[in-house]
Amino acid sequence: MRRTKEEAAITREQLLKAALRIFYEKGYNATTLEDIARAVGSTRGAVYWHFGGKAELFNAVIREQYHRAWEKLQPLYVRDDRPLRVLRRILIGWMLYPVEDADFRIMQKMMNWQTALLPEMVDGMQEKREGLQRSLEGMAELLRMAKENGEARADLDVDATAFAAMGLIYGITDLWMLMPDQMPLQTKAEEIVDGFIRGISR
């Protein structure tokens, strides 16, 4: 029984990896479950058994990538330093993550530029929105603490600045994915984030 569970887990992981690549290469509409199953030497029935259908599989691919990112970046959120230093660490970590993780980068490109939002994808997008909302609230809390302890400017609009911080991550990484040769993000991320932090510091 244990071996069967392990084999099922391996098959599920293989299907997720294949789905990410094929959804990216062919697009959501053109991809079939047969394409994905064939890529790992499995059957369409196995895809249904693990995920239920194409939309559920697509949403699982997105969910899995964000889950992996969160597991890796979670230590950045430990409040073991001044609030703006913690925020700086978080911003740099998220900005560099697509540079360092090719699968996450592919997922971002697929979501941003290659996939039209269809009704069956609403659940996955809702999860993403909820995750973004939690991130915004966490950044706002750090900014509020920084404002209260005098680290940030007294006139700082906490909610607007949290939104700007999130936009900084998404905007810069999107630009980098479009024009990777234009901006060596690996060496410039800290400088970009430090400019933002200086702008909100007291």
Secondary structure as a PSIPRED ss2 file (coil, helix, strand):
# PSIPRED VFORMAT (PSIPRED V4.0)

   1 M C   1.000  0.000  0.000
   2 R H   0.000  1.000  0.000
   3 R H   0.000  1.000  0.000
   4 T H   0.000  1.000  0.000
   5 K H   0.000  1.000  0.000
   6 E H   0.000  1.000  0.000
   7 E H   0.000  1.000  0.000
   8 A H   0.000  1.000  0.000
   9 A H   0.000  1.000  0.000
  10 I H   0.000  1.000  0.000
  11 T H   0.000  1.000  0.000
  12 R H   0.000  1.000  0.000
  13 E H   0.000  1.000  0.000
  14 Q H   0.000  1.000  0.000
  15 L H   0.000  1.000  0.000
  16 L H   0.000  1.000  0.000
  17 K H   0.000  1.000  0.000
  18 A H   0.000  1.000  0.000
  19 A H   0.000  1.000  0.000
  20 L H   0.000  1.000  0.000
  21 R H   0.000  1.000  0.000
  22 I H   0.000  1.000  0.000
  23 F H   0.000  1.000  0.000
  24 Y H   0.000  1.000  0.000
  25 E H   0.000  1.000  0.000
  26 K H   0.000  1.000  0.000
  27 G C   1.000  0.000  0.000
  28 Y C   1.000  0.000  0.000
  29 N C   1.000  0.000  0.000
  30 A C   1.000  0.000  0.000
  31 T C   1.000  0.000  0.000
  32 T C   1.000  0.000  0.000
  33 L H   0.000  1.000  0.000
  34 E H   0.000  1.000  0.000
  35 D H   0.000  1.000  0.000
  36 I H   0.000  1.000  0.000
  37 A H   0.000  1.000  0.000
  38 R H   0.000  1.000  0.000
  39 A H   0.000  1.000  0.000
  40 V C   1.000  0.000  0.000
  41 G C   1.000  0.000  0.000
  42 S C   1.000  0.000  0.000
  43 T C   1.000  0.000  0.000
  44 R H   0.000  1.000  0.000
  45 G H   0.000  1.000  0.000
  46 A H   0.000  1.000  0.000
  47 V H   0.000  1.000  0.000
  48 Y H   0.000  1.000  0.000
  49 W H   0.000  1.000  0.000
  50 H H   0.000  1.000  0.000
  51 F H   0.000  1.000  0.000
  52 G C   1.000  0.000  0.000
  53 G C   1.000  0.000  0.000
  54 K H   0.000  1.000  0.000
  55 A H   0.000  1.000  0.000
  56 E H   0.000  1.000  0.000
  57 L H   0.000  1.000  0.000
  58 F H   0.000  1.000  0.000
  59 N H   0.000  1.000  0.000
  60 A H   0.000  1.000  0.000
  61 V H   0.000  1.000  0.000
  62 I H   0.000  1.000  0.000
  63 R H   0.000  1.000  0.000
  64 E H   0.000  1.000  0.000
  65 Q H   0.000  1.000  0.000
  66 Y H   0.000  1.000  0.000
  67 H H   0.000  1.000  0.000
  68 R H   0.000  1.000  0.000
  69 A H   0.000  1.000  0.000
  70 W H   0.000  1.000  0.000
  71 E H   0.000  1.000  0.000
  72 K H   0.000  1.000  0.000
  73 L H   0.000  1.000  0.000
  74 Q H   0.000  1.000  0.000
  75 P H   0.000  1.000  0.000
  76 L H   0.000  1.000  0.000
  77 Y H   0.000  1.000  0.000
  78 V C   1.000  0.000  0.000
  79 R C   1.000  0.000  0.000
  80 D C   1.000  0.000  0.000
  81 D C   1.000  0.000  0.000
  82 R C   1.000  0.000  0.000
  83 P H   0.000  1.000  0.000
  84 L H   0.000  1.000  0.000
  85 R H   0.000  1.000  0.000
  86 V H   0.000  1.000  0.000
  87 L H   0.000  1.000  0.000
  88 R H   0.000  1.000  0.000
  89 R H   0.000  1.000  0.000
  90 I H   0.000  1.000  0.000
  91 L H   0.000  1.000  0.000
  92 I H   0.000  1.000  0.000
  93 G H   0.000  1.000  0.000
  94 W H   0.000  1.000  0.000
  95 M H   0.000  1.000  0.000
  96 L H   0.000  1.000  0.000
  97 Y H   0.000  1.000  0.000
  98 P H   0.000  1.000  0.000
  99 V H   0.000  1.000  0.000
 100 E H   0.000  1.000  0.000
 101 D C   1.000  0.000  0.000
 102 A H   0.000  1.000  0.000
 103 D H   0.000  1.000  0.000
 104 F H   0.000  1.000  0.000
 105 R H   0.000  1.000  0.000
 106 I H   0.000  1.000  0.000
 107 M H   0.000  1.000  0.000
 108 Q H   0.000  1.000  0.000
 109 K H   0.000  1.000  0.000
 110 M H   0.000  1.000  0.000
 111 M H   0.000  1.000  0.000
 112 N H   0.000  1.000  0.000
 113 W H   0.000  1.000  0.000
 114 Q H   0.000  1.000  0.000
 115 T C   1.000  0.000  0.000
 116 A C   1.000  0.000  0.000
 117 L C   1.000  0.000  0.000
 118 L C   1.000  0.000  0.000
 119 P H   0.000  1.000  0.000
 120 E H   0.000  1.000  0.000
 121 M H   0.000  1.000  0.000
 122 V H   0.000  1.000  0.000
 123 D H   0.000  1.000  0.000
 124 G H   0.000  1.000  0.000
 125 M H   0.000  1.000  0.000
 126 Q H   0.000  1.000  0.000
 127 E H   0.000  1.000  0.000
 128 K H   0.000  1.000  0.000
 129 R H   0.000  1.000  0.000
 130 E H   0.000  1.000  0.000
 131 G H   0.000  1.000  0.000
 132 L H   0.000  1.000  0.000
 133 Q H   0.000  1.000  0.000
 134 R H   0.000  1.000  0.000
 135 S H   0.000  1.000  0.000
 136 L H   0.000  1.000  0.000
 137 E H   0.000  1.000  0.000
 138 G H   0.000  1.000  0.000
 139 M H   0.000  1.000  0.000
 140 A H   0.000  1.000  0.000
 141 E H   0.000  1.000  0.000
 142 L H   0.000  1.000  0.000
 143 L H   0.000  1.000  0.000
 144 R H   0.000  1.000  0.000
 145 M H   0.000  1.000  0.000
 146 A H   0.000  1.000  0.000
 147 K H   0.000  1.000  0.000
 148 E H   0.000  1.000  0.000
 149 N C   1.000  0.000  0.000
 150 G C   1.000  0.000  0.000
 151 E C   1.000  0.000  0.000
 152 A E   0.000  0.000  1.000
 153 R C   1.000  0.000  0.000
 154 A C   1.000  0.000  0.000
 155 D C   1.000  0.000  0.000
 156 L C   1.000  0.000  0.000
 157 D C   1.000  0.000  0.000
 158 V H   0.000  1.000  0.000
 159 D H   0.000  1.000  0.000
 160 A H   0.000  1.000  0.000
 161 T H   0.000  1.000  0.000
 162 A H   0.000  1.000  0.000
 163 F H   0.000  1.000  0.000
 164 A H   0.000  1.000  0.000
 165 A H   0.000  1.000  0.000
 166 M H   0.000  1.000  0.000
 167 G H   0.000  1.000  0.000
 168 L H   0.000  1.000  0.000
 169 I H   0.000  1.000  0.000
 170 Y H   0.000  1.000  0.000
 171 G H   0.000  1.000  0.000
 172 I H   0.000  1.000  0.000
 173 T H   0.000  1.000  0.000
 174 D H   0.000  1.000  0.000
 175 L H   0.000  1.000  0.000
 176 W H   0.000  1.000  0.000
 177 M H   0.000  1.000  0.000
 178 L H   0.000  1.000  0.000
 179 M C   1.000  0.000  0.000
 180 P C   1.000  0.000  0.000
 181 D C   1.000  0.000  0.000
 182 Q C   1.000  0.000  0.000
 183 M C   1.000  0.000  0.000
 184 P C   1.000  0.000  0.000
 185 L H   0.000  1.000  0.000
 186 Q H   0.000  1.000  0.000
 187 T H   0.000  1.000  0.000
 188 K H   0.000  1.000  0.000
 189 A H   0.000  1.000  0.000
 190 E H   0.000  1.000  0.000
 191 E H   0.000  1.000  0.000
 192 I H   0.000  1.000  0.000
 193 V H   0.000  1.000  0.000
 194 D H   0.000  1.000  0.000
 195 G H   0.000  1.000  0.000
 196 F H   0.000  1.000  0.000
 197 I H   0.000  1.000  0.000
 198 R H   0.000  1.000  0.000
 199 G H   0.000  1.000  0.000
 200 I H   0.000  1.000  0.000
 201 S E   0.000  0.000  1.000
 202 R C   1.000  0.000  0.000
